[in-house]
Amino acid sequence: MLNAKEIYERVSTHLLAQRAVSEDDNGSCRLRSPEGRKCAIGSLVSDALYDPDLEGVGISYYRHAQDGKLLRALYASNVNAYDPGIVDLLIELEEVHDYADVEEWPQLLAALGKRHAFV
């Protein structure tokens, strides 16, 4: 399983390289967009395990849920989303993608990394 620092590094690298939000035609954030973009969480789901049925429920829902398709897909992709600490990190990363302007991502991701002592 990926540890918290590895998850942070993978998502940060992905978002900073992509420099665009993964969203549908209505502007709703998606794990995978029609253009092939991936959100913070979508970047962690293996391509072989991605299914459009995973869409629609953000990772924050799983803070209190016991199980679900997205948790199983993440776990099978080496992300232990059953660990509350990992879910909290995933929520923080998702919030950067979903609620911040792309131009703010570098500073926000750096601050997140410092808060968690990853950098």
C-alpha positions in Angstrom: 0.0 0.0 0.0 1.1 3.5 -0.7 1.9 5.5 2.4 0.5 9.1 3.0 3.6 10.8 1.6 3.6 8.6 -1.5 -0.1 9.5 -2.1 0.6 13.2 -1.6 3.5 13.1 -4.0 1.6 11.1 -6.6 -1.4 13.4 -6.5 0.6 16.6 -6.4 2.8 15.6 -9.3 -0.4 14.6 -11.3 -2.3 17.8 -10.6 0.7 20.1 -11.2 1.4 18.4 -14.5 -2.2 18.4 -15.7 -2.9 22.0 -14.6 -6.6 21.6 -15.3 -9.7 20.5 -13.4 -11.4 17.2 -14.2 -15.0 18.0 -14.8 -18.0 17.2 -16.9 -19.8 19.4 -19.4 -21.8 20.9 -16.5 -18.8 21.9 -14.5 -19.2 19.2 -11.9 -15.9 17.6 -10.7 -15.3 14.0 -11.9 -12.8 11.3 -11.2 -12.3 11.1 -15.0 -13.4 13.8 -17.4 -14.5 13.2 -21.0 -11.2 14.8 -22.1 -9.2 12.2 -20.1 -8.4 14.4 -17.1 -8.3 13.0 -13.6 -9.1 14.6 -10.3 -6.9 14.1 -7.2 -8.7 10.9 -6.3 -9.2 9.7 -9.9 -5.4 9.9 -10.4 -5.1 7.2 -7.7 -7.5 4.8 -9.2 -5.8 2.3 -11.6 -7.0 2.7 -15.2 -7.9 -1.0 -15.2 -10.2 -0.5 -12.2 -11.9 2.7 -13.2 -15.6 2.4 -13.9 -18.0 5.2 -14.6 -20.1 3.8 -11.8 -17.5 5.2 -9.4 -18.6 8.7 -10.3 -21.0 10.8 -8.3 -19.9 10.3 -4.7 -16.9 12.3 -3.4 -14.3 10.9 -1.1 -15.6 13.0 1.8 -18.7 10.8 1.9 -16.5 7.9 2.9 -15.2 9.6 6.0 -18.1 7.9 7.8 -19.0 5.1 5.4 -17.8 1.6 6.0 -17.5 0.5 2.3 -18.3 1.4 -1.2 -17.2 1.0 -4.8 -14.7 3.9 -4.7 -13.1 2.6 -1.5 -12.7 -0.9 -3.0 -11.3 0.6 -6.3 -8.8 2.7 -4.3 -7.8 -0.3 -2.1 -7.2 -2.4 -5.2 -5.1 0.4 -6.6 -2.8 0.3 -3.4 -4.5 3.2 -1.6 -5.9 2.1 1.8 -9.0 4.3 1.8 -10.2 2.2 4.8 -7.7 4.0 7.0 -9.3 7.2 8.4 -6.0 9.1 8.2 -5.6 8.3 4.5 -9.3 9.3 3.9 -8.6 12.7 5.6 -5.6 13.3 3.4 -7.6 12.3 0.3 -10.3 14.8 1.3 -7.7 17.6 1.6 -6.3 16.7 -1.8 -9.8 16.6 -3.3 -10.6 20.0 -1.9 -7.6 21.5 -3.6 -8.7 20.1 -6.9 -12.4 20.9 -6.5 -12.4 24.3 -4.8 -9.2 26.2 -5.6 -8.2 27.9 -8.8 -5.6 26.0 -10.7 -3.2 28.9 -10.2 -3.4 28.4 -6.5 -2.6 24.6 -6.6 1.2 24.9 -6.3 1.0 27.0 -3.1 -1.9 25.0 -1.6 -0.2 21.7 -2.3 3.1 22.9 -0.8 1.3 24.1 2.3 -0.5 20.8 2.6 2.8 19.0 2.3 4.3 21.1 5.1 1.3 20.6 7.4 1.8 16.9 7.0 5.6 17.1 7.2 5.9 15.5 3.7 8.3 18.3 2.5 
